[in-house]
C-alpha cells in the first residue's frame, strides 16, 4: 500500500492525484494505473481544508514469480 498526503493552499474540485507505472512513465503520454479525485476522498473535506490522504493498493507482478 502507498499512502499519499496532499496539501494545497488553493483546493479545488478538479484536483486529483495519480500513480503511474513504470516509475519513469511520461505522465503526459499515459494514463495512471490508480487515481483519486481529492474532493471525493472519504472524510477528507479537501475542498474546504486543502488536505487529503489517499491510499493506493499497488501490485508488483514481477515479484509474484
C-alpha positions as CSV (number, residue, x, y, z in Angstrom):
1,X,0.0,0.0,0.0
2,X,1.2,3.5,-0.8
3,X,-0.1,6.4,1.4
4,X,-0.2,9.8,-0.3
5,X,-0.9,13.0,1.7
6,X,-1.8,16.1,-0.3
7,X,-1.9,19.7,0.9
8,X,-3.0,22.7,-1.1
9,X,-3.4,26.4,-0.2
10,X,-5.9,26.7,-3.1
11,X,-8.0,23.5,-3.1
12,X,-10.4,22.8,-5.9
13,X,-12.9,20.2,-7.0
14,X,-10.9,19.4,-10.1
15,X,-7.7,18.3,-8.2
16,X,-6.6,14.7,-8.4
17,X,-3.5,12.6,-7.7
18,X,-2.4,9.6,-9.6
19,X,0.1,6.7,-9.6
20,X,1.9,5.8,-12.8
21,X,3.7,2.7,-13.9
22,X,6.5,2.2,-14.7
23,X,8.1,4.7,-12.4
24,X,9.7,6.7,-15.3
25,X,6.5,6.8,-17.4
26,X,5.8,10.0,-19.2
27,X,2.7,11.3,-17.4
28,X,1.6,13.3,-20.4
29,X,1.6,10.2,-22.6
30,X,0.0,7.5,-20.4
31,X,-2.9,7.0,-18.1
32,X,-2.4,6.5,-14.4
33,X,-2.8,2.9,-13.0
34,X,-4.6,4.4,-10.0
35,X,-6.0,7.8,-9.3
36,X,-8.2,9.6,-6.8
37,X,-10.3,12.8,-7.2
38,X,-9.3,14.6,-4.0
39,X,-12.7,16.2,-3.1
40,X,-14.3,12.7,-3.3
41,X,-11.8,11.0,-0.8
42,X,-13.8,9.8,2.2
43,X,-13.5,12.0,5.2
44,X,-11.0,14.5,3.6
45,X,-13.2,17.6,3.2
46,X,-10.4,18.6,0.7
47,X,-12.4,21.4,-1.0
48,X,-12.6,23.3,2.4
49,X,-9.4,22.2,4.2
50,X,-7.0,21.6,1.3
51,X,-5.8,18.4,2.9
52,X,-6.4,14.8,1.9
53,X,-4.8,11.4,2.4
54,X,-5.2,8.7,-0.2
55,X,-4.3,5.0,0.0
56,X,-3.3,3.2,-3.2
57,X,-3.0,-0.6,-3.2
58,X,-0.4,-1.3,-5.9
59,X,0.9,-4.7,-7.0
60,X,4.3,-5.7,-8.4
61,X,3.6,-8.6,-10.7
62,X,7.3,-9.1,-11.2
63,X,7.6,-10.2,-7.5
64,X,4.9,-12.8,-7.9
65,X,7.0,-15.2,-10.0
